[in-house]
Amino acid sequence: MTPFDTALRVQRREVDTVKVSISVEIETISTLNHQTRAHEIRMREERALAATVPIASDAWTLRMKAERARLDRQSQLAHGRLTHLRAQAVEAYGTMRAIEGAADRFKDEAERAAAGAEQAMIDDIAAAKLVVARRNAERSA
């Protein structure tokens, strides 16, 4: 455990949330692209049909142009959101990596301190045994 674990969990959740948002936005763009292609096919078919039938299709043409403009606007907005989300993902991932680095450094320092304390304890025990051995040797001599 480190003091960074909570922040790291929060940051990982943020990265996951941004990933999901990116996936949703990519799906939105894909849907809009599909709708745009279907709209173009329908317009071509209707124009071909309108050329064979002598009816006024100005209102329909205006409606179809408005629909295409709406699809284009939505697509531009979705691309803008996707660009923003990708920048947000880069920032969130960078923050997460920085927190992970801090947590790793904390763990390394704790391990070094524990190893140093263990070595000091071993040195103290060895020194105490040496002192006892010398005293016993001096008494016997």
N, C-alpha and C positions, 0 to 999 in steps of 0.2 A: 504494500500500500504506500502511496505517496500523496503529498498534498495536492497533486495535480490530477488525481484520478477522477474527481468529480467534473472538473473542467474538461478533461479529455472525453468523458462520456457525453457531456453536453455538446461538445464540438463534433463528436462522431455522429450524434443524432442530427445535428445541423447539416453535416455533409450528406447524410442519408436523405434528409428532407429535400435538399437541393437536387440530389440525384433523381428523386421521384418527380419533382417539379419539372426537371429537364425532360424526363421521359414523357410526362403528360403533354408538355409543349411540343415535343417532337411528334407525338401522336396527333395533336391538333393540326400541326402543319401538314402532316400526311393526309389527314381527312380533308383539309382545305384544298390541297393539291388534287385530290381525287374529285372533289366537288367541282373544282375549276375545269378539270378535263371533261367531266360529264357535262358541264355547262357548255363548253365549246362544241362538243359533239351534238348536243341538242340544238344549239344555234345553227350549226351547219345543216342539220337535217331540216329544221324549220325554214331556213332560207331556201333550201332546195324545194321544199314543198310550196313555199310562198311564191316562188318563181313560176310554178305551174298553175296556181290558182289566182284569179284576178280579185284579190281582196286587199284592203288597206291593212298594213301590218305595222304602221308607225308606232302605235301605242305598245304593241308587243316588243318591238325593237328597243324602244326606250326602257321598257321594264327589264329586258334582258341586259342592256348596257348598265343599268343601275345595279342589277344583281351581280354582274361581273365586277363592277367597281367596289361593291360591298365585299365580295370575296377577296379582291386584291388588297383592300384596306385591312381586312382581318388577317390576311397572310402577312402583310407588312408588320402589323402589331405583334403577331405571334413570333415572327423572326426577331423583332426588337426585344421581346420578353426572353426569348431563347438566348440571345446575345448577353443580356443582363444576367440571366441565371448562370450562364457559363462563367462569367466574370465573378459572380458570387461564389460559384463552386471552387474556382481557383483560390479565392481569398479564404474560404472556409477550410479548404484542404491545407493551404499553407499554414493557417493558424493551428490546425490539428497537428500537423507535423512539428511545429514549433513546441507545442505542449508535450507531444510525445518525446521530443528531444530533452526537454526540461525534466520530464519524469524519468527518462533513462539516466540522465546525469545525476539526479537525486538518488536513484537506486545504486548507481556506481559509487557515489560518495558514501552512502550508507554501508555498502559492502566493504569499502576501503576502511572506513572507521571501525567496523566490526572486526575486520581482519587485523587492524592495528591494535585494537583492544585485546584481541585474543593473543596476539604475539606478545604484547606487554605482559599479559597475565602469565604466559608460558615463561617469559624471561624472568619475571618475579619469582615464580616457583623454582626455576632452575637456580637463581641466585640464592634463594633461601636454602635450598638443598646444599649448595656449595658452602654456604656459611655454616650450616649445621655440620657438614662433613669436616670442615676445617676445625671447628671447635672440638669435635669428637677426636680428631687427629691430635690436636694440641693437648687435650686431657690425657690421652693415652701415652703421649711422649713424655 
